[in-house]
Amino acid sequence: MEQDKLSLDALKAQIKDKKASWKAAKTIFSELSIEERKKRLGFHPTDEHLAAIRNLGLDKEFTSRSFEASGQLKYQLESETLPNSIDWRAVEGATWTTPIKDQGNCGSCVAFGSIAALEALLKIRYYKDAARDLDFSEAHLLWCGGGSCDGWSIDDACDYLKKNGVPDEACLPYQPKPMSCGATCSDWKKRVGDTQILDWSNAKDIKAMKANLVNNGPQITGMAIYDDFFSYGSGVYKHVTGSLAGYHCINVIGYDDNDGCWIGKNSWGTGWGEGGFFRIAYGECGIDDVFGMWNLKVKETSDGEEGYADQISIDYSCVSSVRFLHAYAGGKWRHMKIGDADQMEIAKLAIEASKVYVGWKDDQLTFVRCYN
């Protein structure tokens, strides 16, 4: 049986023999069958990806294709103007990533990898607040966007985020099984504000991928998964043995030229890898030369200010349908025009909310968010 070939002791021997710098360990996948492990994947490569995979032999049993000394020099030379490393868990002394999640036995990795990038990018670029608690709904993205537990496309996930955005996790809590998009709470756009991305792009150039990580934030990528990866415990992973299990989507949160690796955030819970994170050598599993990285462009904070409102009120008029919402924030009253359709919804949310957070430029309110 294939699992017998990849016993933990045999894998450790292979790692030692090939002088790889990672450690195998008993993980949450150790006792699972190969078919059960495959349920933890779910990224659908495009026809172009599959052609590159066949051309490079990624679909066959092989040992590491990771670069030798000349290849390592290439990675460093292409990054001369960039820092040697970045890890968004520790930028300016703060953690900008959100907690590790677990997709369970459902091929929903694309939703998890995409949401992880969106959450981090909004904290970095829009809120500029590492402590901001953001938790968006992978279930909504997956089931409303056209994905399933059989897998999905990263392009399609990005297109959905651009067209629609996503609600908070509490609006449609994730379960590792088929769910209904129709179960999404009806007021979700009022609950979280505008979560649509402005655009997205894919880069396969190494310097561009690193520059996007430094200048924008965490990225999305796909990777080939081999049976030895399920037993990853720590260190810089390089494929040493085992057949191709399938394809997976993960969130890339940084890189380190000193260790020659990308830093990934996975969606397999904290009981796998380095507390749910992992490091993978440059040149491994098709990240660099097949899939590249998807870069999301999110809306950034305007030149205005923001903060919690001390008071709010809504103007009513007997002669006009125009209403004004007023909020006392930053030491003075600010206002914004609202229509009849928004009036009752805002009033209801404000009454139920324990805190109202607003943005403003001069005396004009730019957004209103209510928090329980």
Secondary structure, 3 states (H helix, E strand, C coil): CHHHHCCHHHHHHHHHHCCCCEEECCCCCCCCCHHHHHCCCCECCCHHHHHHHHHHCCCCCCCCCCCCHHHHHHHHHCCCCCCCEEECCCECCECCCCCCCECCCCCCHHHHHHHHHHHHHHHHHHHCCCCCCCCECHHHHHHHHCCECCEECHHHHHHHHHHCCCCEHHHCCCCCCCCCHHHCCCCHHHHHCCCCCCEEEEECCHHHHHHHHHHCCCEEEEEEEEHHHHHEEEEEECCCCCCEEEEEEEEEEEEECCCCEEEEECCECCCCCECCEEEEECCCCCHHHHHCEEEEECCCCCCCEEEECCEEEECCCCCCCCEEEEEEECCEEEEEEECHHHHHHHHHHHHHCCEEEEEEECCEEEEEEEEC
